[in-house]
Amino acid sequence: MLAREQEAIFRGAWHYVGRVAAAGDVVPGWAGEVPVVVLKAEDGEERAFVNVCRHRGSVVVEEPGNRKTLQCSYHAWTYDLDGSLRAAPRSEREDVDLSDVSLVRIRLEGWGPFRFVNLDEEAPPLCELLGEIPERIAAAGLDVDELVFHHREDWEVAANWKIACENFLECYHCPVAHPGFSGLVDVSPDNYELEIGDWHWSQFGQLRSR
């Protein structure tokens, strides 16, 4: 079932990866079960690739950072930031044609500093997925372009992914699990609203005190 979900749901979806601010910034991530990498080249162009070496399929970029090339840690195949193969040990000696083994490029789109990738060339653009979210955020007085990166934290949840998503879409647990939040926002069923959209759900709660 999970394999079918990965193919039917995640392969054609937009996945948030991270942000690239300066030339040479490299950020690895995942599009479902596919490793991906987003980067900003020296010429300022942003690109996204499947984060897999074309030789033996090893992941190329393990950690975010700033670099001038991408080198696989398995056999030291080295790629430029445009995805082209720069060097492969002993390739000249073996007389191997390496002209067509660049990293596989994938779709990359952004909203403010946020960068999303999609493995499906036929998928609708990111703006259709976001819908009115950017306008709502702007109307609330938040300029996403002015946001400053603080930190990133990754963790795994020992549960079916749908249960984890569902948990974020309701606040039944908030009074018990998040007393600090519930002390600021009225999460009672009469005053807490959940609005369902095609691609996103919005939650609205009133402050207990202004």
C-alpha positions in Angstrom: 0.0 0.0 0.0 2.8 2.4 0.9 4.5 1.8 -2.5 1.2 2.6 -4.3 0.8 5.8 -2.2 4.4 6.8 -3.0 3.7 6.4 -6.8 0.1 7.8 -6.8 0.4 10.7 -4.3 4.0 11.7 -3.7 5.7 11.3 -7.1 3.5 14.0 -8.6 3.4 16.3 -5.6 5.4 19.5 -4.8 7.8 18.9 -2.0 9.4 21.6 0.2 13.2 21.1 0.3 14.7 24.3 1.8 16.2 27.7 0.9 19.3 28.7 -1.1 20.4 32.2 -0.4 24.0 32.6 -1.6 25.8 31.3 -4.7 27.1 27.8 -3.9 24.4 27.0 -1.4 23.4 23.3 -1.6 20.4 21.7 0.2 19.6 18.0 0.1 16.1 16.7 0.7 13.5 14.2 -0.4 10.6 14.0 -2.8 8.8 11.1 -1.4 11.4 8.3 -1.4 13.5 10.0 -4.1 16.6 11.9 -2.8 16.9 15.4 -4.3 19.1 18.4 -4.0 18.5 22.1 -4.6 21.3 24.5 -5.2 22.3 28.0 -6.4 25.1 28.1 -8.9 27.8 30.7 -9.2 25.9 32.5 -12.0 22.9 32.9 -9.6 20.7 30.3 -11.3 18.9 27.9 -9.0 18.6 24.3 -10.0 17.3 21.0 -8.6 18.5 17.5 -9.4 17.8 13.9 -8.4 20.5 13.6 -5.7 21.9 10.3 -7.1 25.3 9.7 -8.7 25.0 8.4 -12.3 27.6 5.7 -11.6 26.4 3.4 -8.8 23.4 5.3 -7.5 25.0 6.6 -4.3 23.6 9.8 -2.8 25.9 12.7 -3.8 25.0 15.4 -1.3 24.6 14.2 2.3 24.6 17.6 4.2 23.6 21.2 3.4 26.5 23.6 2.9 28.2 25.9 0.4 30.4 24.4 -2.3 31.8 24.9 -5.8 31.3 21.2 -6.9 29.3 18.1 -5.9 31.4 15.0 -5.3 30.1 11.5 -4.7 31.8 9.9 -1.6 31.7 6.5 -3.2 33.9 6.8 -6.3 34.7 10.5 -6.3 32.6 11.3 -9.4 32.5 15.1 -9.4 29.7 17.3 -10.8 29.6 21.0 -11.5 26.7 23.0 -10.1 25.0 22.9 -13.5 24.8 19.1 -13.0 27.3 18.2 -15.6 30.0 15.6 -14.8 33.4 17.4 -14.3 35.6 14.4 -13.5 35.6 10.6 -12.9 38.7 8.8 -11.8 40.3 6.6 -14.5 37.6 7.4 -17.1 40.3 8.5 -19.6 42.2 5.3 -19.1 39.2 3.1 -19.6 38.1 5.2 -22.6 34.5 5.6 -21.3 32.2 8.2 -22.8 30.9 10.4 -19.9 29.3 13.1 -22.0 25.7 12.0 -21.2 25.9 11.3 -17.5 24.9 14.6 -15.9 22.7 14.6 -12.8 19.0 14.3 -13.7 17.4 17.8 -13.5 13.9 18.1 -12.0 11.3 20.9 -11.7 12.1 23.7 -9.2 9.7 26.5 -8.2 9.6 28.9 -5.2 7.5 31.1 -3.0 9.5 33.7 -1.3 12.6 32.0 0.1 11.0 28.6 0.1 12.0 26.1 -2.7 9.9 23.2 -3.8 10.6 20.4 -6.3 8.4 18.1 -8.3 9.4 14.9 -10.2 6.4 15.1 -12.5 6.9 17.3 -15.6 3.1 17.3 -16.2 2.1 18.4 -12.7 0.3 21.7 -12.2 2.5 24.6 -11.2 3.2 25.4 -7.6 1.0 28.5 -7.6 -2.0 26.3 -8.2 -1.2 24.3 -5.1 -0.6 27.4 -2.9 -3.8 29.0 -4.1 -4.7 32.0 -1.9 -2.1 31.1 0.8 0.4 33.8 -0.3 -2.3 36.5 -0.3 -3.6 35.5 3.1 -0.1 35.6 4.6 0.6 39.0 3.0 -2.8 40.3 4.2 -1.8 39.3 7.8 1.2 41.6 7.5 3.9 39.0 7.0 6.5 39.5 4.3 7.9 36.1 3.6 10.8 37.5 1.6 12.0 39.2 4.8 12.1 35.9 6.8 15.4 35.0 8.3 16.5 31.3 8.5 16.8 30.2 12.2 17.4 26.4 12.1 16.1 23.2 10.7 15.2 20.1 12.6 14.3 16.7 11.2 12.7 13.8 13.0 10.9 10.5 12.3 7.4 9.6 13.6 6.8 5.9 14.1 3.3 6.0 12.5 1.5 5.8 9.2 2.1 9.2 7.4 -1.6 9.8 7.2 -2.0 9.7 10.9 0.8 12.2 11.4 -0.8 14.6 8.8 -4.2 14.2 10.4 -2.8 15.1 13.8 -1.6 18.5 12.4 -5.1 19.2 11.0 -7.0 19.1 14.2 -6.7 20.7 17.6 -8.6 18.2 19.7 -5.3 17.3 21.4 -4.2 21.0 21.9 -5.5 21.6 25.5 -3.6 18.5 26.7 -0.5 18.4 24.5 0.0 22.2 24.0 -1.2 24.1 27.1 1.0 27.1 26.2 -0.7 27.5 22.8 -4.1 26.8 24.3 -3.5 29.5 26.9 -3.2 32.0 24.1 -5.7 30.8 21.5 -9.2 29.7 22.2 -9.3 26.1 20.9 -12.9 25.3 22.0 -15.0 23.8 19.3 -17.3 26.8 19.2 -14.5 29.3 18.5 -11.9 27.2 16.6 -12.6 26.9 12.8 -11.2 24.5 10.3 -11.6 25.5 6.7 -11.0 22.7 4.0 -9.5 23.6 0.7 -8.6 21.6 -2.4 -4.9 21.4 -1.5 -4.7 22.8 2.0 -6.6 23.2 5.2 -6.7 26.4 7.2 -7.2 26.7 10.9 -8.6 29.9 12.6 -8.6 30.5 16.4 -9.3 33.7 18.3 -6.7 35.1 20.8 -8.0 34.8 24.4 -6.6 38.3 25.1 -5.2 41.1 22.9 
